Amino acid sequence: MDTVFGALAHPARRAMLDRLAARERTVSELAAPLSMSLAAASKHVKVLERAGLVRRTVVGRIHWCRLDPGPLASAIAWLRVYEQYWNERLDALEDLFTPSNPDQEET
């Protein structure tokens, strides 16, 4: 899970994952909208690969990347605990500001 969060920490890698959610792309296609060199994009892809979020297939000189969302499951499960915590806190806060009888307004 630490590797997944580490990979998600950089905005360029998150952008790459967003683009891969639509379809497979080459490393060149992932680099193009990010204004980075092919070498820099390849380094980012390697971080995503180490986290298990991207699978790369080499066909000749072209490196195709596809999303593997499986490793996100543990991160999502961990975040859900905190989602429940914050939902309970926000519900308690709402109760503080909601009159006990909705038909009766406080003055």
Contacts in CASP RR format, 6 or more apart in sequence:
PFRMAT RR
TARGET T0000
AUTHOR 0000-0000-0000
METHOD contacts of the structure
MODEL  1
MDTVFGALAHPARRAMLDRLAARERTVSELAAPLSMSLAAASKHVKVLER
AGLVRRTVVGRIHWCRLDPGPLASAIAWLRVYEQYWNERLDALEDLFTPS
NPDQEET
1 74 0 8 1.000
1 75 0 8 1.000
1 78 0 8 1.000
3 50 0 8 1.000
3 51 0 8 1.000
3 52 0 8 1.000
3 71 0 8 1.000
4 51 0 8 1.000
4 52 0 8 1.000
4 53 0 8 1.000
4 71 0 8 1.000
4 72 0 8 1.000
4 74 0 8 1.000
4 75 0 8 1.000
5 75 0 8 1.000
6 47 0 8 1.000
6 51 0 8 1.000
7 13 0 8 1.000
7 47 0 8 1.000
7 48 0 8 1.000
7 50 0 8 1.000
7 51 0 8 1.000
7 53 0 8 1.000
8 14 0 8 1.000
8 17 0 8 1.000
8 75 0 8 1.000
10 44 0 8 1.000
10 47 0 8 1.000
12 34 0 8 1.000
12 36 0 8 1.000
12 41 0 8 1.000
12 44 0 8 1.000
13 44 0 8 1.000
13 47 0 8 1.000
13 48 0 8 1.000
15 33 0 8 1.000
15 34 0 8 1.000
16 30 0 8 1.000
16 34 0 8 1.000
16 41 0 8 1.000
16 44 0 8 1.000
16 45 0 8 1.000
16 48 0 8 1.000
16 54 0 8 1.000
16 65 0 8 1.000
17 48 0 8 1.000
17 53 0 8 1.000
17 54 0 8 1.000
17 67 0 8 1.000
19 25 0 8 1.000
19 29 0 8 1.000
19 30 0 8 1.000
19 33 0 8 1.000
20 30 0 8 1.000
20 54 0 8 1.000
20 65 0 8 1.000
20 66 0 8 1.000
20 67 0 8 1.000
21 67 0 8 1.000
24 64 0 8 1.000
24 65 0 8 1.000
24 66 0 8 1.000
25 64 0 8 1.000
25 65 0 8 1.000
26 62 0 8 1.000
26 63 0 8 1.000
26 64 0 8 1.000
26 65 0 8 1.000
27 38 0 8 1.000
27 41 0 8 1.000
27 42 0 8 1.000
27 45 0 8 1.000
27 56 0 8 1.000
27 63 0 8 1.000
27 65 0 8 1.000
28 38 0 8 1.000
28 41 0 8 1.000
30 41 0 8 1.000
30 44 0 8 1.000
30 45 0 8 1.000
30 65 0 8 1.000
31 37 0 8 1.000
31 38 0 8 1.000
31 40 0 8 1.000
31 41 0 8 1.000
34 41 0 8 1.000
36 44 0 8 1.000
42 63 0 8 1.000
45 54 0 8 1.000
45 56 0 8 1.000
45 63 0 8 1.000
45 65 0 8 1.000
48 54 0 8 1.000
48 65 0 8 1.000
49 55 0 8 1.000
49 56 0 8 1.000
51 71 0 8 1.000
52 68 0 8 1.000
52 70 0 8 1.000
52 71 0 8 1.000
53 67 0 8 1.000
53 68 0 8 1.000
53 69 0 8 1.000
53 70 0 8 1.000
53 71 0 8 1.000
53 72 0 8 1.000
54 65 0 8 1.000
54 66 0 8 1.000
54 67 0 8 1.000
54 68 0 8 1.000
55 65 0 8 1.000
55 66 0 8 1.000
55 68 0 8 1.000
56 63 0 8 1.000
56 64 0 8 1.000
56 65 0 8 1.000
57 63 0 8 1.000
57 64 0 8 1.000
57 66 0 8 1.000
58 64 0 8 1.000
99 105 0 8 1.000
99 106 0 8 1.000
END
